[in-house]
Amino acid sequence: MKKILVMEDESNIRSFVVINLRRSGYEPIEAATGTEALEKVKANPDISLALLDVMLPDIDGFEVCRRIRASGSKMGIIMLTAKSQEIDKVTGLMTGADDYVTKPFSPAELTARVDALIRRLGNDEDDENAEIVSGPFVLNPRNRTLEKNGQRLKLTQIEYQLMKLFLENPGKAMSREDILTAVWGADFSGELKTVDVNIRRLRIKIETDATEPEYITTVWGYGYKWGY
Ligand code: CA
C-alpha cells in the first residue's frame, strides 16, 4: 500500500481526507503541524506522496514543501490551497509542488488527483529503470547488470557505464572525448587512452571475437559506436 502524508491542522478536514484515501487503497500518515509533517517524512522515507495544507499554525505549507525537496525527496506533492488564492498556486509550483487542489474539494476530486500523480510518478520510475535490449544483450539499470543470451556478464562499474552509454546511443559515432566525459565525468583528468584500454577489456567480455568486434565498432580517427 502506498503511503500518503496528510498534513492538515483542521482535524475535521484531515479525517475526511484520511477516510477517503483509505477507501481508495492508500495508507495515510497524519500530521497536524509542519514540524510533525517533517518528522513523519524523516521516519517514513517510503512516502509516495504528500498532501500539504498551506495555512498552518507553525511553518507554512510552502516551507514544508521546500524542505522536503531540499532533502532530495522526489515524492509527489499536492498543495491544498484556500479558495481563489491564485498566488498560492504559483508559489506552490515554484517551491517544488507537482499539483494543487483548491478547498473545498470533493473526495472524488482529491483521489482523482492523487491517483493521477501516483501514476505519473510510477511511469517516470519505470522509464529510468526500463531494461534496454539490443540483439543478444539485456541491460538492467535497476540492478546494474548485463546479460548476453541470458547469461550474466561480470562487468566493472566503468564497463557497465560504457555499455549503458552505447545501448542508449545505438549507431551513433561517439568521440573518445565524449565517451570520457560521459563515463568518467567532466572533471576526470585522465588520458583518452583510458577509453581505449577499457573498451579493449569490454570487448573481450561481450564480443564473440574481440579482434573482429561486431558490437562495439571502431570509428577510425574518431572514437567508437554501437553496431555498424
Ligand atoms: Ca489550515
Boltz pocket constraint, residues with backbone or C-beta under 6 A from the ligand:
constraints:
  - pocket:
      binder: B
      contacts: [[A, 8], [A, 9], [A, 10], [A, 53], [A, 54], [A, 55], [A, 56]]
      max_distance: 6.0
